[in-house]
Every structure is written in structure tokens, then in C-alpha cells.
Amino acid sequence: MRNSKFSVHQNQQKYFWLLFGLSIFLLFPGLGKTPLWIYDEVRNAECAREMYERNDWIVPTFNGGLRTLKPPLHYYFMFGGFKIFGVTEWGARFFSAVFGVLTIFITYSFVKKYSSQRQALITALVLLASTHFLFEFRMSVPDPYLIFLNTASIFTAYLFFKEKRNYWLWLCAITMGLGTLAKGPVAIALPGAAIFIWLIWEKRLKEIFSWKILVAGIIMCAVAFPWYLLVHKETNGEWTRGFFLQHNFGRFSEPMEGHGGPFIIVPIIILLGLLPASIFIGESFKKFRTHFQDAFLKLAISVVGIFVVFYSISSTKLPNYAMPCYAFVAILLGHFINKAWEENKARLYPFIILLVINIALPIAAYLGIKKEVNTTGMENIALFLLILTIAAIIAFYFMLKSNFRKAAISTFAFYSLFHIVLFSWLYPTIYKQNPMSKTIDMVKKYDKIVSYQIFHPSYTYYLPERVPVFKNLDSLKVFMQQNKAAVITRKNFAEELKSIGLQEKASVHDLFEGNTTVIFVNPE
């Protein structure tokens, strides 16, 4: 008996260190290699930098102006990153990766508790094989924090209703409150709705009518409300109006910044985002009534259903919106893959789907890189995506030999190899071709740096001072006559700047976007 317990303990340690090593290996290398170019990344990182430099924990600003898009939790963690690593790409992204590791381990721990250790490991590996999951947790955005806190609040709520231990409910309230500081009321509404649906499904709805739920609500408000009240007071209500009216109700009712799309786009994003494991989604839902009687699986279905429906009917749709349900999709996929592992067999068609996708990916990447003017001539980099094609071919071969286990292991191994290449070399190499990286050294040579009408936000993070934005051409003309300055703008304003005698110093197409950044200076 002692030997049996010792063996189980050894297996638990082995799985723990395996997951820990894989998580570190896939989430951290290359964090500082890619410049902050993507809009969301740099706007969040620069806002954190400005607050950090002012030692301001209340009012978010971007380029000196009030930023109402997001609450402050991720800014606070970036403060910590800046303290440890300096105001660098590493500093901005470090804690996002930490929360990726935490999301992997909280998912593993809860699945192990309510199913099996092997199924828990498989579920965690589903997430670690996902390019979308790894990419998101390497970005200086609020979503890594929200994803972890949503996942934690749902798991702890489930534990409370299963075990009736109050501390799980208090933890749920704290994580919901922190989630509200990460991205707003969706951190309460969507996990709350998922738990509500699950309780109805389990015929336990009456359990929410308890004084304990009221106390949990008070705890949640105590965590979240103080900052909201302080920022409301400090900005005379401007932040509150901008965040709740424009960036919550506005985004739900109208597409913002061109991010709309049909209802079906959200489930498609989830399926693509969780490749390669998502090829089994059809098989996972077969014999629904038989397979999904378990309360934990019902919870996962409830969560996925709520997130898919909500973001499908929302007018604004972004790839990261539904990601808080990824752990729960992984639970459903892990349930099927675990059964297939036990039997060492599965249907062939999911591997045919993966093969078709992974043949198409290198071709699409090659054409996309070749079409972008800044990366023309670099298209052969896309050949590294053949790692995924090879993965699909080998998995298909093993399935023809009726060996699901080898197919699964080889697929994960090749995807892991691809992710190491992608994040350590391929992605940084491509994204260094952006206009900011190509022109920042030249721009820094000027005494003053300003903008006319609009400019790419990436420059703000790499310049020591804010960038004044001129809206009036005459005012800019007077300023340029008095200063040795560089003007950052877009190509569609180039003729206006030439009309006041300025000279175009550089013109670089915005990487994989529709605009072109231009730099103007006084004639030499």
C-alpha cells in the first residue's frame, strides 16, 4: 500500500515538473525580442509606463491624454515588470507569461481533482499546444489577467457549490473583483451567467438564495469599487463615461475600429485558436447525453456556451474576446482525447482535417509575407511552417497504423518545436520590419518629435517624452520654423506637409496594415 502511494506521489511530481518545464519553455523565451508594434500591446504598455513614471495608481493616460479603454490591474503588474526588468519589452510582458503558467496549473489542478491525473495533463497540453493561447500570454494586454481570473472564479465557484466550504466562495468573490479591475463588468457577468446556467442544469438554483452569496457580493465590491470611485472623482466622471458607455455598451451595440463580423466568426476563432486539439471537437460532442452527465463537464459546456453566445451577438468581435473559455473547451477536448488514449484509437477524419490545414498554412504565410512590401524577399521564412505540415503527415501515418498515442505525442512534439522557432526567431524577425523599428534611431536625433493628425502609437514607448499631436497646419508650420523637429504622420497627409515646405525623410509601410508611416523634417 505504501509503495502504491509512493508511486502515485512520484507520478504527480513527474507531471508537475513536466508541465512547469513546458510552460516556462514555451511562454518565456523571446519575450523581449519582438518590438512593441501591435496597437493593443503598445497602447497598454505605454499607458503603464506613463503611470509608472508619475507614480500614479489611479488615472490611466496614453501620450499624456486620458485613456478610458481599460481598468488598471494589468498596468499594476507591468509596474512590477518595469521595476524588475526596466521599461523594456520584457518588463511589459513578463507577468502576462506568469499568468499563462498560472492558468495552466489552475486548470491542471482542478481537472485532476474532478477527473483523473492523465486527463488533467492532457487538458493542460491542449492549451500548451495552442499557438493562440501562447501568443496571447506573451502580450502586454489585459487579457492574460482576465483569462486567469475568469478561470479561477469559475473553478472556485464550482468548488463552493460542490464542497460547501465558504473559503472557496470568498476566493471566487476576490477573483471576480480582481477580474473587474482587469477588464470591467464582463468579469462578473459572464462567469456569473455560466454558473447560473450550470446550477439550473443541475437543478440546484435555490442554492444561490443564501446570505453567503450576499457576503461574497460585498467582498467583490470591496475589491473592485474603490479604484472605480477614485478614478471617477479624479477625472470628474470622464473615465467612467468613456469606459462604460463607449467601450462597454458601445462595443456591444456597434462594431468598433472595424472589428465586426458574422455570428459564426466567434466559434471559428475558437476552433482555429485551439488547433491542433480542436480537430476533435466534433468527436467530443458525439453521444452528448451519454458523455456529458458529469457535473464538471456540464460546467465546461455551460461556460463555453455563455461565452460563445455573448460574443457572437456582440457587434464588436476580436480574436481574444472569447479566450476566457479556452480552458473549458480544453476540458471537453481533453475528456475525449483521454478516452482515445485509453483505447489507442480514434477516427481518421480529424487528422485529415489537420493535414489539409497544415498544408495550407505555409502557402498562406508565404503569400502573405511576399505581399507585404516590408517583408518582400523574406517569404522563404514561411518554409519553417512546414514543421506543422510534417507534424500532420506523421500523425496521419500513425493513425493509418492505428496508433493514436504516437499520433498525439508526435503532434504535440512538433507543435512545441514550431512554437520555439516561431517565438524565438520567426515572429521577431518579421515584426522588426515595422516602420517604428526602422526609423526610431533616425527620429531620436531630432530635438523635438511631434505628430500631425495621427501616428502609429508604437513610437510613444520608445521615445523619452510625449509626442504632441498638431491638428492645425498653420500651428505646425510656426512650430517647425522655431525648432529642429521630426514630424510623424501617415502618407495621406504627406501633401499637406509638403505644402508648408517640409521634406519627406522616410516612408515605411505599416507592417501588415493598410497605412504608411512617413517622417517629415525641415529642408536641409
NUDOVO-771600 format. One line per 2 residues: number of its first residue (from 1); for each residue x, y, z of C-alpha. Coordinates in nm, 2 decimals, decimal comma, m for minus. Layout:
! residues N
NUM> X Y Z | ...
! end
This chain:
! residues 524
1> 0,00 0,00 0,00 | 0,28 0,24 0,09
3> 0,46 0,16 m0,24 | 0,14 0,23 m0,43
5> 0,10 0,57 m0,26 | 0,47 0,65 m0,32
7> 0,43 0,56 m0,69 | 0,12 0,79 m0,72
9> 0,32 1,07 m0,55 | 0,61 1,02 m0,78
11> 0,37 1,04 m1,09 | 0,22 1,36 m0,95
13> 0,57 1,52 m0,91 | 0,67 1,40 m1,26
15> 0,36 1,56 m1,42 | 0,40 1,88 m1,22
17> 0,76 1,93 m1,33 | 0,68 1,83 m1,69
19> 0,41 2,09 m1,71 | 0,62 2,35 m1,53
21> 0,91 2,30 m1,76 | 0,70 2,30 m2,08
23> 0,51 2,62 m1,96 | 0,84 2,80 m1,89
25> 0,99 2,68 m2,21 | 0,70 2,78 m2,43
27> 0,59 3,11 m2,27 | 0,91 3,29 m2,17
29> 1,18 3,26 m2,43 | 1,19 3,55 m2,68
31> 0,96 3,78 m2,47 | 1,20 4,07 m2,53
33> 1,29 4,00 m2,89 | 0,98 4,14 m3,06
35> 0,93 4,52 m3,05 | 0,60 4,66 m2,92
37> 0,44 4,73 m3,25 | 0,08 4,58 m3,23
39> m0,16 4,85 m3,14 | m0,31 4,70 m2,83
41> 0,02 4,59 m2,69 | 0,19 4,93 m2,72
43> m0,10 5,13 m2,60 | m0,13 4,93 m2,29
45> 0,24 4,92 m2,22 | 0,28 5,30 m2,28
47> m0,01 5,37 m2,05 | 0,16 5,16 m1,78
49> 0,49 5,34 m1,84 | 0,33 5,69 m1,80
51> 0,15 5,59 m1,48 | 0,48 5,43 m1,35
53> 0,68 5,74 m1,43 | 0,43 5,96 m1,24
55> 0,39 5,70 m0,96 | 0,01 5,73 m1,04
57> m0,20 5,43 m0,95 | m0,54 5,59 m1,04
59> m0,55 5,78 m1,37 | m0,45 5,59 m1,69
61> m0,31 5,81 m1,97 | m0,17 5,74 m2,31
63> 0,06 6,00 m2,47 | m0,05 6,24 m2,19
65> m0,42 6,21 m2,26 | m0,68 6,02 m2,05
67> m0,71 5,65 m2,16 | m1,06 5,51 m2,09
69> m1,03 5,17 m2,26 | m0,92 4,95 m1,97
71> m0,92 4,94 m1,59 | m0,57 4,93 m1,42
73> m0,49 4,58 m1,30 | m0,25 4,49 m1,58
75> m0,08 4,83 m1,55 | 0,00 4,74 m1,19
77> 0,16 4,42 m1,29 | 0,36 4,60 m1,56
79> 0,48 4,83 m1,28 | 0,63 4,52 m1,12
81> 0,78 4,42 m1,46 | 0,94 4,76 m1,50
83> 1,08 4,75 m1,15 | 1,25 4,42 m1,22
85> 1,35 4,44 m1,59 | 1,33 4,82 m1,66
87> 1,10 4,98 m1,91 | 1,15 4,72 m2,17
89> 0,96 4,47 m2,37 | 1,04 4,21 m2,11
91> 0,91 4,44 m1,83 | 0,58 4,49 m2,02
93> 0,52 4,13 m2,10 | 0,68 3,93 m1,81
95> 0,37 3,90 m1,59 | 0,15 3,81 m1,88
97> 0,36 3,50 m1,92 | 0,35 3,43 m1,54
99> m0,03 3,43 m1,56 | m0,01 3,19 m1,85
101> 0,17 2,95 m1,63 | m0,09 3,01 m1,35
103> m0,37 2,94 m1,60 | m0,21 2,61 m1,70
105> m0,17 2,50 m1,34 | m0,51 2,60 m1,21
107> m0,67 2,41 m1,50 | m0,45 2,11 m1,44
109> m0,52 2,11 m1,06 | m0,90 2,13 m1,09
111> m0,93 1,88 m1,37 | m0,71 1,64 m1,17
113> m0,94 1,69 m0,87 | m1,26 1,61 m1,06
115> m1,15 1,36 m1,32 | m0,80 1,20 m1,34
117> m0,44 1,30 m1,34 | m0,39 1,19 m1,70
119> m0,69 1,38 m1,82 | m0,56 1,68 m1,63
121> m0,23 1,66 m1,81 | m0,39 1,62 m2,15
123> m0,61 1,92 m2,09 | m0,31 2,13 m1,99
125> m0,12 2,01 m2,30 | m0,42 2,11 m2,52
127> m0,36 2,47 m2,41 | 0,02 2,45 m2,44
129> m0,02 2,32 m2,80 | m0,23 2,62 m2,89
131> m0,05 2,90 m3,08 | m0,33 3,14 m2,99
133> m0,30 3,07 m2,62 | 0,08 3,10 m2,62
135> 0,07 3,42 m2,83 | m0,19 3,59 m2,60
137> 0,00 3,52 m2,28 | 0,31 3,68 m2,43
139> 0,15 4,01 m2,49 | 0,13 4,33 m2,28
141> m0,25 4,34 m2,27 | m0,52 4,28 m2,00
143> m0,65 3,95 m2,14 | m0,39 3,72 m1,98
145> m0,50 3,85 m1,64 | m0,87 3,83 m1,72
147> m0,84 3,48 m1,86 | m0,67 3,35 m1,54
149> m0,91 3,54 m1,31 | m1,22 3,42 m1,50
151> m1,10 3,07 m1,50 | m1,02 3,09 m1,13
153> m1,35 3,24 m1,04 | m1,55 2,97 m1,22
155> m1,35 2,69 m1,07 | m1,37 2,83 m0,72
157> m1,75 2,88 m0,75 | m1,78 2,52 m0,86
159> m1,58 2,41 m0,56 | m1,81 2,61 m0,33
161> m2,12 2,45 m0,46 | m1,97 2,10 m0,45
163> m1,79 2,12 m0,12 | m1,99 2,39 0,07
165> m1,67 2,54 0,21 | m1,70 2,91 0,24
167> m1,34 3,00 0,16 | m1,40 2,89 m0,20
169> m1,68 3,14 m0,23 | m1,47 3,41 m0,08
171> m1,19 3,33 m0,32 | m1,44 3,34 m0,61
173> m1,55 3,69 m0,49 | m1,19 3,81 m0,48
175> m1,11 3,68 m0,82 | m1,43 3,83 m0,97
177> m1,34 4,16 m0,81 | m0,99 4,15 m0,95
179> m1,12 4,05 m1,28 | m1,34 4,36 m1,28
181> m1,02 4,56 m1,23 | m0,87 4,37 m1,53
183> m1,14 4,43 m1,79 | m1,46 4,55 m1,63
185> m1,81 4,41 m1,56 | m1,77 4,11 m1,81
187> m1,55 3,95 m1,54 | m1,86 3,92 m1,32
189> m2,14 3,89 m1,58 | m2,01 3,60 m1,79
191> m1,87 3,37 m1,52 | m2,18 3,45 m1,31
193> m2,41 3,36 m1,60 | m2,22 3,04 m1,67
195> m2,25 2,93 m1,30 | m2,62 3,03 m1,31
197> m2,68 2,81 m1,62 | m2,49 2,52 m1,46
199> m2,70 2,54 m1,14 | m3,02 2,53 m1,34
201> m2,89 2,23 m1,54 | m2,80 2,06 m1,21
203> m3,14 2,16 m1,06 | m2,97 2,34 m0,77
205> m3,07 2,70 m0,84 | m3,22 2,75 m0,50
207> m2,87 2,73 m0,35 | m2,79 3,09 m0,47
209> m3,05 3,23 m0,23 | m2,82 3,24 0,07
211> m2,66 3,51 0,29 | m2,32 3,38 0,18
213> m2,38 3,49 m0,17 | m2,46 3,84 m0,04
215> m2,14 3,84 0,16 | m1,95 3,73 m0,15
217> m2,10 4,02 m0,34 | m1,98 4,27 m0,07
219> m1,63 4,12 m0,08 | m1,63 4,15 m0,46
221> m1,74 4,52 m0,44 | m1,48 4,59 m0,17
223> m1,21 4,47 m0,41 | m1,32 4,64 m0,72
225> m1,52 4,96 m0,63 | m1,25 5,17 m0,46
227> m1,05 5,23 m0,77 | m1,36 5,29 m0,99
229> m1,47 5,56 m0,73 | m1,13 5,72 m0,72
231> m1,08 5,74 m1,10 | m1,44 5,88 m1,13
233> m1,35 6,15 m0,88 | m1,00 6,23 m1,02
235> m1,14 6,26 m1,38 | m1,47 6,43 m1,30
237> m1,65 6,13 m1,44 | m1,48 6,14 m1,78
239> m1,31 5,80 m1,74 | m1,64 5,64 m1,62
241> m1,84 5,77 m1,91 | m1,57 5,67 m2,16
243> m1,52 5,32 m2,03 | m1,88 5,21 m1,96
245> m2,07 5,40 m2,23 | m1,82 5,39 m2,52
247> m1,61 5,08 m2,45 | m1,87 4,85 m2,30
249> m2,22 4,94 m2,42 | m2,07 5,10 m2,74
251> m1,86 4,80 m2,83 | m2,16 4,56 m2,77
253> m2,41 4,76 m2,98 | m2,18 4,88 m3,26
255> m1,87 4,74 m3,43 | m1,57 4,95 m3,32
257> m1,25 5,01 m3,52 | m1,38 4,78 m3,80
259> m1,39 4,47 m3,57 | m1,73 4,33 m3,67
261> m1,83 4,01 m3,83 | m2,10 3,74 m3,86
263> m2,23 3,53 m3,57 | m2,03 3,23 m3,68
265> m1,69 3,40 m3,65 | m1,65 3,35 m3,28
267> m1,68 2,97 m3,28 | m1,45 2,96 m3,59
269> m1,19 3,17 m3,39 | m1,21 2,93 m3,10
271> m1,16 2,63 m3,33 | m0,87 2,78 m3,51
273> m0,73 2,91 m3,18 | m0,72 2,57 m3,02
275> m0,56 2,38 m3,30 | m0,44 2,11 m3,32
277> m0,66 1,96 m3,05 | m0,98 2,13 m3,18
279> m0,99 1,89 m3,47 | m1,16 1,66 m3,22
281> m1,44 1,90 m3,14 | m1,69 1,70 m3,35
283> m1,60 1,37 m3,19 | m1,60 1,53 m2,84
285> m1,97 1,61 m2,87 | m2,08 1,28 m3,01
287> m2,32 1,09 m2,79 | m2,38 1,41 m2,59
289> m2,63 1,27 m2,34 | m2,41 0,97 m2,26
291> m2,08 1,15 m2,22 | m2,19 1,47 m2,05
293> m2,37 1,36 m1,74 | m2,08 1,45 m1,52
295> m2,13 1,78 m1,33 | m1,78 1,91 m1,41
297> m1,83 1,85 m1,79 | m2,17 2,03 m1,76
299> m1,99 2,32 m1,61 | m1,74 2,33 m1,90
301> m2,03 2,32 m2,15 | m2,21 2,60 m1,97
303> m1,91 2,83 m1,97 | m1,83 2,77 m2,34
305> m2,20 2,82 m2,43 | m2,22 3,15 m2,25
307> m1,90 3,30 m2,39 | m1,98 3,19 m2,75
309> m2,33 3,32 m2,74 | m2,24 3,65 m2,58
311> m1,95 3,74 m2,81 | m2,14 3,61 m3,11
313> m2,42 3,86 m3,06 | m2,18 4,14 m2,96
315> m2,13 4,38 m3,25 | m1,76 4,41 m3,19
317> m1,56 4,09 m3,23 | m1,20 4,04 m3,16
319> m0,99 3,71 m3,15 | m0,91 3,75 m2,78
321> m1,27 3,82 m2,66 | m1,38 3,45 m2,60
323> m1,04 3,33 m2,47 | m1,15 3,30 m2,11
325> m1,35 2,99 m2,22 | m1,04 2,82 m2,37
327> m0,96 2,62 m2,05 | m1,32 2,49 m2,06
329> m1,30 2,40 m2,43 | m0,98 2,22 m2,34
331> m1,16 2,03 m2,07 | m1,41 1,90 m2,32
333> m1,14 1,81 m2,57 | m0,92 1,66 m2,30
335> m1,21 1,43 m2,20 | m1,23 1,29 m2,55
337> m0,85 1,26 m2,60 | m0,82 1,08 m2,27
339> m1,07 0,82 m2,38 | m0,90 0,79 m2,72
341> m0,56 0,74 m2,54 | m0,71 0,46 m2,33
343> m0,83 0,28 m2,64 | m0,53 0,39 m2,85
345> m0,77 0,46 m3,14 | m0,98 0,74 m3,29
347> m1,15 0,83 m3,62 | m0,92 0,92 m3,91
349> m1,11 1,23 m4,04 | m0,98 1,48 m3,77
351> m0,63 1,40 m3,89 | m0,72 1,46 m4,25
353> m0,86 1,80 m4,15 | m0,54 1,88 m3,97
355> m0,33 1,77 m4,27 | m0,53 2,00 m4,51
357> m0,50 2,30 m4,27 | m0,13 2,24 m4,22
359> m0,06 2,21 m4,59 | m0,24 2,54 m4,65
361> m0,07 2,73 m4,37 | 0,28 2,75 m4,52
363> 0,13 2,85 m4,85 | m0,08 3,13 m4,70
365> 0,22 3,25 m4,49 | 0,44 3,26 m4,80
367> 0,19 3,46 m5,00 | 0,12 3,70 m4,70
369> 0,49 3,77 m4,64 | 0,56 3,82 m5,01
371> 0,27 4,06 m5,04 | 0,38 4,28 m4,75
373> 0,62 4,54 m4,90 | 0,84 4,54 m4,59
375> 0,90 4,16 m4,60 | 0,92 4,10 m4,97
377> 1,22 3,88 m5,02 | 1,18 3,72 m4,68
379> 0,90 3,48 m4,79 | 1,12 3,18 m4,76
381> 1,09 3,22 m4,38 | 0,74 3,06 m4,43
383> 0,91 2,73 m4,51 | 0,95 2,69 m4,13
385> 0,58 2,64 m4,11 | 0,64 2,31 m4,29
387> 0,72 2,18 m3,93 | 0,34 2,18 m3,89
389> 0,29 2,01 m4,22 | 0,54 1,74 m4,12
391> 0,36 1,71 m3,78 | 0,03 1,64 m3,96
393> 0,18 1,39 m4,21 | 0,35 1,19 m3,93
395> 0,03 1,19 m3,72 | m0,17 1,08 m4,02
397> 0,08 0,80 m4,08 | 0,05 0,67 m3,72
399> m0,33 0,68 m3,75 | m0,31 0,46 m4,06
401> m0,12 0,22 m3,84 | m0,40 0,25 m3,58
403> m0,17 0,41 m3,31 | m0,35 0,72 m3,17
405> m0,09 0,76 m2,89 | 0,20 0,80 m3,12
407> 0,00 1,04 m3,34 | m0,09 1,25 m3,04
409> 0,27 1,26 m2,90 | 0,43 1,34 m3,23
411> 0,17 1,62 m3,30 | 0,24 1,79 m2,96
413> 0,62 1,75 m3,00 | 0,63 1,91 m3,35
415> 0,39 2,19 m3,24 | 0,62 2,26 m2,95
417> 0,92 2,27 m3,18 | 0,73 2,51 m3,41
419> 0,64 2,74 m3,12 | 1,01 2,76 m3,01
421> 1,11 2,86 m3,36 | 0,81 3,09 m3,40
423> 0,86 3,29 m3,08 | 1,23 3,29 m3,06
425> 1,32 3,37 m3,42 | 1,05 3,38 m3,69
427> 0,80 3,62 m3,53 | 1,07 3,87 m3,41
429> 1,24 3,86 m3,74 | 0,92 3,95 m3,93
431> 0,80 4,21 m3,68 | 1,13 4,40 m3,67
433> 1,04 4,52 m4,02 | 0,79 4,77 m3,89
435> 0,83 5,14 m3,95 | 0,90 5,23 m3,59
437> 1,19 4,99 m3,56 | 1,33 5,11 m3,90
439> 1,31 5,48 m3,82 | 1,33 5,52 m3,44
441> 1,71 5,58 m3,43 | 1,68 5,85 m3,70
443> 1,38 6,01 m3,53 | 1,57 6,03 m3,19
445> 1,83 6,25 m3,35 | 1,59 6,55 m3,35
447> 1,54 6,78 m3,06 | 1,16 6,76 m3,08
449> 0,93 6,49 m3,21 | 0,57 6,58 m3,29
451> 0,29 6,43 m3,50 | 0,05 6,57 m3,75
453> m0,31 6,45 m3,72 | m0,23 6,08 m3,64
455> 0,07 5,85 m3,59 | 0,14 5,49 m3,50
457> 0,14 5,46 m3,12 | 0,45 5,24 m3,11
459> 0,67 5,54 m3,12 | 0,55 5,66 m2,78
461> 0,70 5,37 m2,59 | 1,05 5,42 m2,74
463> 1,06 5,80 m2,70 | 1,15 5,97 m2,37
465> 0,88 6,23 m2,40 | 0,52 6,25 m2,51
467> 0,45 6,32 m2,88 | 0,24 6,64 m2,93
469> m0,02 6,60 m3,20 | m0,08 6,90 m3,42
471> m0,43 6,93 m3,57 | m0,37 7,27 m3,74
473> m0,13 7,30 m4,03 | m0,05 7,67 m3,96
475> 0,04 7,59 m3,60 | 0,27 7,32 m3,71
477> 0,44 7,55 m3,96 | 0,52 7,80 m3,69
479> 0,65 7,53 m3,46 | 0,88 7,38 m3,73
481> 1,02 7,73 m3,81 | 1,13 7,76 m3,45
483> 1,25 7,40 m3,38 | 1,47 7,13 m3,52
485> 1,20 6,87 m3,52 | 1,07 6,55 m3,68
487> 0,70 6,51 m3,77 | 0,55 6,16 m3,77
489> 0,23 6,11 m3,97 | 0,06 5,90 m4,23
491> 0,11 5,91 m4,61 | m0,23 6,05 m4,67
493> m0,12 6,38 m4,50 | 0,21 6,40 m4,69
495> 0,09 6,66 m4,95 | m0,02 6,89 m4,67
497> 0,32 6,88 m4,51 | 0,50 6,94 m4,84
499> 0,28 7,24 m4,89 | 0,44 7,41 m4,59
501> 0,79 7,34 m4,71 | 0,87 7,02 m4,51
503> 1,08 6,74 m4,66 | 1,00 6,37 m4,65
505> 1,28 6,19 m4,47 | 1,14 5,84 m4,46
507> 0,83 5,64 m4,58 | 0,77 5,29 m4,45
509> 0,45 5,08 m4,49 | 0,28 4,98 m4,17
511> 0,35 4,61 m4,13 | 0,05 4,40 m4,24
513> m0,17 4,71 m4,21 | m0,33 4,95 m4,47
515> m0,14 5,26 m4,37 | 0,21 5,40 m4,44
517> 0,41 5,59 m4,18 | 0,61 5,90 m4,31
519> 0,86 6,12 m4,13 | 0,90 6,48 m4,23
521> 1,17 6,73 m4,13 | 1,28 7,08 m4,23
523> 1,47 7,10 m4,56 | 1,85 7,06 m4,51
! end
